[in-house]
Amino acid sequence: MRVRAEPDVQRRLLDLAEIDTGLAQAAHRRRNLPEAQEALRIETERNAQKDAAVKVEMTLEDLDLDIRKLEGEVDAVRKRELRNADRLAAGGIPAKQLSEMEHENTSLQRRRGVLEDDLLAVMEQREAAGEDLDRAGAQVDVLDQELGEAQRLLREAEADLTASEESARARRAELLAAGLPDELLADYERQRENSGIGAALLRARRCGACRMEIDRAEIERIKAADPAEVVHCEECGAILVRTGESGLGTSAGA
């Protein structure tokens, strides 16, 4: 079915196409906002720092458990040493038992020394892990602040886009309210759905939508067509709006 519309009506499609192109660009920008990418980057880094902090907290819990266990063992050995010391001080211990007790005390002292060395080592690990946790917590705090600022900038960028889109949609509604033939508008919307651009200016024998230069035979056909006949680009299907810039001579009806 051939669609017809007066040249001045067809030219109004260029305004509509410009608005729709702007809306498409805004939608693309919304999907690829650098502010959103920066906020996501910071949030990812913050979450990684939080995970690291949780792991350090788990390590601290394990180290605290080890410390309590070693402290209990040291305390038990020390109490055993004290009991033996009290018995030795009381005197009256048979020689054989005395020798055994002295040997046990030597073993207890050696055992306590090993346990105290182990306890010191674990406590040093605990101190280092505590410092790691403090650093991780401080980094999370910094990233929380950075994320808040990034999200604020993102909200502002999205608000600017929304305002721009609402303005464009208002202009589009006004343009459509001014009236476009139903068949012409349907043709435009169909082409826009297919290729993204419904109409474009034919300038210097080149399609403004796909930027392809139109061959001589097709140019002659377009040149011979009635100015009220709606013509399309053979390459992309967009409606070609003819004006004095189209390179068709005086037959374009510009």
C-alpha positions in Angstrom: 0.0 0.0 0.0 1.4 3.4 -1.0 1.2 6.1 1.5 0.8 9.7 0.4 1.2 13.0 2.3 2.0 16.5 1.3 5.7 17.5 1.3 5.3 19.9 4.2 3.5 17.2 6.2 6.3 14.7 5.4 8.9 17.3 6.6 7.2 17.3 10.0 8.5 13.7 10.3 12.0 15.0 10.7 11.0 16.8 13.9 9.4 13.6 15.1 12.5 11.6 14.2 14.8 14.0 16.0 12.8 13.7 19.1 12.7 9.9 18.9 16.4 9.8 18.3 17.0 11.9 21.4 14.8 9.6 23.4 16.6 6.6 22.2 19.9 8.2 23.0 18.7 9.1 26.5 17.5 5.5 27.0 21.0 4.2 25.9 22.7 6.7 28.3 20.4 5.6 31.1 21.6 2.0 30.6 25.2 3.1 30.5 25.5 5.9 32.9 29.1 6.4 34.1 27.7 7.4 37.4 26.0 4.1 37.7 29.2 2.2 36.8 31.2 4.2 39.3 28.6 3.5 42.1 28.7 -0.2 41.2 32.5 -0.2 41.3 32.6 1.4 44.7 29.8 -0.8 46.0 31.7 -3.9 44.8 34.9 -2.8 46.5 33.0 -2.0 49.7 31.4 -5.4 49.7 34.8 -7.0 49.2 36.2 -5.1 52.1 33.2 -6.1 54.3 33.8 -9.7 53.3 37.4 -9.4 54.2 36.5 -7.8 57.6 34.1 -10.7 58.3 36.9 -13.2 57.6 39.2 -11.3 60.0 36.5 -11.3 62.6 36.2 -15.1 62.2 40.0 -15.4 62.6 39.8 -13.3 65.7 37.2 -15.6 67.2 39.4 -18.6 66.5 42.4 -16.9 68.0 40.4 -15.9 71.1 39.4 -19.5 71.5 43.0 -20.6 71.2 44.1 -18.0 73.7 41.5 -19.1 76.2 42.5 -22.7 75.7 46.2 -22.0 76.2 45.6 -19.8 79.2 43.6 -22.6 80.7 46.4 -25.1 80.1 49.0 -22.7 81.5 46.9 -22.1 84.6 46.5 -25.9 85.1 50.2 -26.4 84.9 50.9 -23.5 87.2 48.5 -24.9 89.8 50.1 -28.3 89.6 53.5 -26.6 90.2 52.1 -24.8 93.2 50.7 -27.9 94.7 54.0 -29.7 94.3 55.8 -26.7 95.8 53.5 -26.8 98.8 54.1 -30.5 99.3 57.9 -30.0 99.1 57.7 -27.1 101.6 55.8 -29.3 104.0 58.6 -31.9 103.9 58.4 -35.5 105.0 58.3 -36.9 101.4 60.1 -40.2 100.8 63.3 -40.0 98.7 61.8 -41.9 95.8 58.7 -39.8 95.7 60.7 -36.6 96.1 62.8 -37.5 93.1 59.7 -38.2 91.0 58.2 -34.9 92.2 61.3 -33.0 91.3 61.3 -34.7 87.8 57.7 -33.8 87.4 58.4 -30.2 88.3 61.1 -30.0 85.7 58.7 -31.4 83.1 55.9 -29.0 84.3 58.3 -26.0 83.9 59.3 -27.1 80.5 55.6 -27.6 79.5 54.6 -24.2 80.9 57.4 -22.6 79.0 56.2 -24.1 75.7 52.6 -23.2 76.4 53.6 -19.6 77.3 55.6 -19.3 74.1 52.6 -20.6 72.1 50.3 -18.2 74.0 52.6 -15.3 73.2 52.7 -16.2 69.6 48.9 -16.5 69.3 48.4 -13.2 71.2 50.7 -11.5 68.7 48.7 -13.0 65.9 45.6 -11.7 67.6 47.0 -8.2 67.8 47.9 -8.2 64.1 44.5 -9.5 63.2 42.9 -6.8 65.3 44.9 -4.2 63.5 43.8 -5.7 60.2 40.2 -5.5 61.3 40.6 -1.8 62.3 42.1 -1.0 58.9 39.3 -2.9 57.1 36.7 -1.1 59.1 38.2 2.2 58.4 38.3 1.4 54.7 34.7 0.3 54.7 33.8 3.7 56.4 35.7 5.5 53.6 34.0 3.5 50.9 30.6 4.0 52.5 31.1 7.8 52.2 32.3 7.4 48.6 29.4 5.3 47.8 26.9 7.8 49.3 28.5 10.5 47.1 28.4 8.3 44.0 24.8 7.4 44.6 24.0 11.1 45.0 25.6 11.9 41.7 23.8 9.0 40.1 20.4 10.3 41.4 21.2 13.7 39.9 22.2 12.2 36.5 19.0 10.1 36.5 16.9 13.2 37.4 18.5 15.2 34.6 17.7 12.4 32.2 14.2 12.0 33.4 13.6 15.8 33.0 15.1 15.6 29.5 12.9 12.6 28.6 9.7 14.2 29.9 10.4 17.4 27.9 11.0 15.3 24.8 7.8 13.3 25.3 5.9 16.5 25.8 7.2 17.9 22.5 6.4 14.7 20.8 2.8 14.8 22.2 2.4 18.4 20.9 3.7 17.4 17.5 1.3 14.5 17.3 -1.5 16.6 18.6 -0.9 19.0 15.7 -2.0 16.1 13.4 -0.2 13.6 11.2 -2.1 11.4 8.8 -2.8 8.0 10.4 -1.3 6.1 7.5 1.9 8.2 7.5 2.3 7.9 11.2 1.7 4.1 11.1 4.3 3.8 8.3 6.8 5.9 10.4 6.2 3.8 13.5 6.6 0.6 11.6 9.9 1.6 10.2 11.1 2.9 13.5 10.3 -0.4 15.2 12.1 -2.3 12.4 15.3 -0.2 12.2 15.3 2.3 15.0 14.8 5.3 12.7 11.4 6.0 11.1 12.3 8.9 8.8 15.4 10.8 7.8 16.4 13.6 5.5 17.5 12.7 2.0 20.5 15.0 1.7 22.9 15.1 -1.3 21.5 11.8 -2.5 22.5 10.1 0.8 20.0 8.6 3.4 20.2 10.4 6.7 19.3 7.2 8.6 21.8 4.6 7.3 24.2 7.1 5.6 24.3 5.1 2.5 24.5 6.8 -0.8 21.6 6.0 -3.1 22.4 4.6 -6.5 21.7 6.6 -9.6 18.7 4.4 -10.8 17.0 4.8 -7.4 17.6 8.5 -7.3 16.0 8.8 -10.7 13.0 6.9 -9.5 12.7 9.1 -6.4 13.2 12.2 -8.5 10.3 11.1 -10.8 8.0 10.3 -8.0 5.1 12.6 -7.0 6.3 14.9 -4.2 3.3 13.7 -2.2 4.3 10.0 -2.5 6.1 8.7 0.6 9.4 7.0 -0.5 11.7 4.8 1.5 15.4 4.0 1.6 16.1 0.7 -0.2 18.8 -0.1 2.4 17.3 0.6 5.8 13.6 1.2 4.9 13.4 4.7 6.6 11.1 7.2 5.1 13.1 9.6 3.0 12.0 13.2 3.4 12.9 15.2 0.3 13.9 18.9 0.6 16.0 21.3 -1.4 19.0 19.6 0.2 18.2 16.2 -1.4 20.0 16.8 -4.7 17.0 16.1 -6.8 16.6 19.4 -8.5 13.3 21.2 -8.5 11.1 18.1 -8.5 11.5 17.5 -4.8 8.8 19.9 -4.0 11.0 21.7 -1.4 
